[in-house]
């Protein structure tokens, strides 16, 4: 790696992310800067990003504990569905009370496959609105649009210079998606998607990242990349060029909730609930009407076994539907299992439908 690439890491690490707003970071040291970004819905143009100068701490006052930082985001493609909500957004509500949280709309990730620009713009605003409707509080968490902070892309390019191509070739999601659309229709962005994800995380020196089971491999690449950059550019090499020395990036840890990290399809208990699935019957969208929710639950795939139970590998649909009910109703796994163990599918589907409608109503209004 050249000296010039190393000096670019120095520049990025000693300045705050630059946003396309009128407020700039200037030359203040990063320890005096606080990023407070939030999306002003329904204004369509851009997020409002401000950087404020903090007063130096009083040396005689008691130290304020520094909160660990959590970073997460959702793509503004398709409709936000129950899997996005239970696997990510619902968990953010409790995280924002405990951690320094940054939740953003990852619109740059949404253009790795074909897209409509006007639809993407509207979907970005709609996603921001759903964040707020679900309970994300902008007085506690920073909410912003990924493309409005150009340092995401700047750091991605620098990280790309340190990323072995073999690391990207082993990514399972790239292999699956490229098989579906064919090599001639796959852009390079789909291959380098994990590097942008690493940039999203490392840019903010994140301590934790809430991830589903399908994203664990991408986070592992982020961790490996952080360790690689720290090894290549950290320590005495870094100090000689005017840096602080030591680690350049924190190595983030995964936050995987005990349940809900991977909500499965209503038509196939072995496949993840997905925006890209061709059948809308496979998912519950957060803005589905009562009648639509009732119809989807009524028609969802079940089995012919008696009773209901968790964790039976021969009953993936049963485990998935019970898990959804547990999370939506606020019950523990043991409470849900005891309540539903002797139910037939007709009774349980009515119970699940009512629980879903009641839980989603405050979001929809």
RAFENUR-V782451 format. One line per field, one symbol per residue. phi: phi as a letter, one per 40 degrees, with the letter a starting at -180 (. if undefined). psi: psi as a letter, one per 20 degrees, with the letter a starting at -180 (. if undefined). burial: + if it has 24 or more other ideal C-beta (glycine too) atoms within 12 Angstrom, else -. Layout:
phi = ???
psi = ???
burial = ???
This chain:
phi = .cccccccccccccbcdcbcbccbcgbccccbbbcbbacccbcccacbbbbbcccdccccccccdcccbbbaabccbgccbccccccbcccccccccbbcbbbbccccccbcbdabccccccccccccccdccchcbccbbcbabdccbccdcccdcccccbbcccccccccccccccccbgdcbbccdcccdccccccdccdbfccbbcbcdcbccccccdccccccccccbcgcdccccgccggccbcccbcbbccagcaccccbacbbccbccccccccabccbccdcccccccccccbabccgbacgcccbccccccccccdcccgcccccccccbcbccccccccccccccccccdcccc
psi = prhhgghhhgghhjqrppqkriprhbjqqhijqppnpqpnpkpifrropqpqpqqqqpiiqpppppqqppprrqqlpappahggghhfghhhghhiihropopromhhhijhrqrpggghgghgghgghhghhijpoiihqpprpgiinihghghggghhijophhhhhipghggghhhgiqhijprhhhhjghhhggghghhjlqhqopqrhiihhhhhhgghgghgghghjachgghhjjairbqgqqoqqqooqhqihnprqiioiiqqpqhiphpiiiqoqhjqrghggggghhiqpbajqqrqqqkoiimhhggghhggggghijrrgggggghihjqrhgghhgggghggghhighgh.
burial = -----+-++++++-+++++-+---+----+--+-+++++-+----++++-+-----------------+++++++++++++++++++++++++-++--+++++++++++++++------++-++++++++++++++-+-++++++++++++++-++-++++++---++--+-++--++----------++++++++++++++++++++++++-+++++++++++++-+++-+++--++--+-+----+++++-++-+-+++++++++-+-++++++---+++++++++---++--++--+++-----+++----+++++++++++++++------++-++--+-+--++-+++-+++-++--+--
